[in-house]
Amino acid sequence: MDFSPFDTRHYPTLPVAEGYDEWAASYETTVFDLLDIRLFERLESVDWAACRCAADLACGTGRTGAWLKRAGVARVDGIDLTPAMLERARARGAHDRLAQGDLAATGFESGAYDLATACLVDEHLADLRPLYREAFRLLAPGGRFVLVGYHPHFLMLGIATHFDRAPGEPVAIESHVHLTSDHVAAAHAAGFRLQEMAENLVDDDWAAVKPKWHARYRHHPASFALVWQVPA
């Protein structure tokens, strides 16, 4: 669904590539682990240390790739649309290979990965199906695709992905609302089977990092994780 009917803040909105290119300089100070990394840590259906090779789709500044390496993944290849984000991922040094390009057409080898990840990117896609098809193509039989996303409920509260260009000057990045059923339909059409799902609520841990969100949105789901598997 188009985000505009839910938009209560009416921030100026940037296209995805332009927005992330501008946000890259301050991204690490505004995106926090409680939103996404905590969900990776909670998943029980993935043996991270047993993964020999992962494709980190929309790898950004390398936060996900760095966590995967700490969790024991042997090799991580990353791809991202935005040069400025990739520059920071290279400086972080967690990836074995980095490429600039479309997460739905990576050019990476088919069936070469036993893990694929996509973190905080699905809301920027008008259509989920190309992402799921590409993840399925990349994975070997039995491989898993872990998607961590910004919760559609939070988007429907009117909170688009946004950042501050300068103090008091917020801008949003183009967003789309995908219901859970949209993910299920796209994943099933690609050939995946669901292994696990988790949802991340705004709880008291958020008070220190996002006090305004904690005060206003406590108990609301802010992000979610889905683990899909290619049939063996």
N, C-alpha and C positions, 0 to 999 in steps of 0.2 A: 504494500500500500504506500501511497505517497505520504510523506511526513507532514505536509503543509496543513492538513486539517487539525493536527494535534499541536501545531507550533504556537506556544503561548508567549514566547520571548521575542520572536521576530528579529533575531540577529541577522546582520548581513551574512549571506551564505556563499561559500566558495566551492568550486569544483574540487573533487577529491585530490587530484595530483597537486594542484595549486595550494590547497589548504594544508596538506601534510608537508609540502616543501617549506611553507612559511612556519609551520608549527614545530618543525624539527629541532630548532634551537632551544625550545623550552619544553619539549615533550617529556623529557625524563623528570622534570620537576612537577608535572601536572597529572601524569597517569601513575596510579599507585597500585601496589601489589594486591591490596584487598579486593580490587576490582576483577583481576584476572589470574594472577599467579596463585592466589589462594585456591581457586578452582582446580588448577592443575594438581596442586598438592593433595586435594581431597579425592581425586579419582582413584578407584580401586581396581579397575579392569585393565589397566595398562602397566606392564612390567617395563618401566622406563630403561632400566639397566640392561635389559635383554634386547633393546632396539639397537641394531647395528648402524642404521642409516635413516635419517629423518629429513623430510622436506618441509621447511618452515616457510609457509606461504604468507605473503605480506609481512615479511620479517621485521619491518620497521627499523628501529634503532638497535635491535638485537636483544631485547629483553627476554623474549621467549626462547631464543636460541641459547642464551646464557643459562637460563633455567634448565633447559634440556640437557646441556652438557653437565651441569652440576648434578642432575638426577641420574647421570650415568649413560646417556645416549652417546654412542661411539663417534658418530659423524653427523653433522648437521649442515645441509645445504639450504641457503636462503634466497628468496627472490622478493623484490619490492618494486613498486612503480616509481618511487620518488628518489632522485639522486641524493638529496640532502639527508634523508633517513638512512640510506645505504652508507653514506659517508660515516655516520655515527656507528653503524653496525660494524663497519670495517675497523674502526678505531677500538671497538670493544673486543674484537678478536675471537668471538665464540664460534663463528661459522668456518667451515672448511672450504666452502665455496659460496660466493655471492654473485647474483646476477640482477640486472635491472630488467623488468618486464612485467607482463600481465600474469597474475596468479592463476588465471583460467587458461593460459597457454604458455606454460613455463619453458617448454623445450627440453626439460629434464627427461631422462631415460624412462621409458615405460617399465613398470614392474620392478623398479630398482630400489624401492623403499619399503620398509616395514612399518613406517610411521609417517604421517603427514599432520601438520598442525596449521590452523588458521585462527588468529587471535585478534578480536576487536576490529574486524574488517567487514563482516557480512552485512552490517547495516548500510554500508556504502555501495552495495551492489544492487542494481535494479532487478537483477535476475539471479537467483541462487544456483540454477541448474548448471551453468558452465563451471562454477567452482567445484561442485560435487562430481561432475564428470571428470574433471582434471585430477582431482584427488584420487578417484577410483583408478584412473589410468596409471598413475604414478606408483600405486601400491601393489606389492606382491600378494598372492593368495594368503589370507589370514591377517593381512596388514590392517592397521587401525588409523582412522582419521579422527583427530580430536579438534573440535571446533569450540572455541570459547567466544561468546558474543555478548554484546550489549543487549540487555533484556528488552524485548518489544514492549513490555509493560512500562519500562522507564521512558522509552521513546514516546509512548502514548500519554505519558504524564506531561509531555512537552519539552523534554530535556534532550535536545540533539547533541551530538558530539560537537564540542566547541572548545575554544581556547581564547586567551586574551592577547591581542596584538600588542597592546600597551595597557597599563593600568586603567580600568574602566572602559576598555574598548574591546568587548567580546565579539568574536565572529564564529559562525557555525560552519560545519563541513556537510556537504550534501548527504542526506540520510534517507533511508527507506525503512519501512516497518515490515518485517517478515515474522508472521506468526509461527509458532512451533509446527503447525501443520504444513506450512510452506517448506520447512526444512525436511520434514518427514517425506513429503511428496518428491522433493528434489533428490533426496538421498536414495529413496527406494527406486526411483527411475534410473539412477546411476548404477544400482545393483548392491547398495550397502544394506547391512542389517544393524539395528541399534543394539549396542551393548550396555550403555550406561547414560544417565542424564543427571545433572546436578544443577541446582539453582542457588544463587548467592544473594542473601538478604542484606539490607542495610541494618547492621546490628551495632552493638555498643563499641566494637572495635573501630568503627568509622568515626567516632566522636573526635578523635585526635587528628585525623587527616582530612576529614570533610565535615566539620561541625555543622555547617548549614544544611547539608544533605541529611546528616544524622537527626537534626532537630525536626526537619520537615518530612523526611521520607523513611523514617525508621520502620522496619518490618516490610518495606516494599522490596521486591526482587529487582536487583540492579544489573545482574549479569547471569549467564548460564553456560553450561558445558554439555556437549553431546559427544559421545564416543561411538563411532561407526566402524564396522568391520567388513572387510571384503571376505566373502565366504571362502573357506579353505578348499 
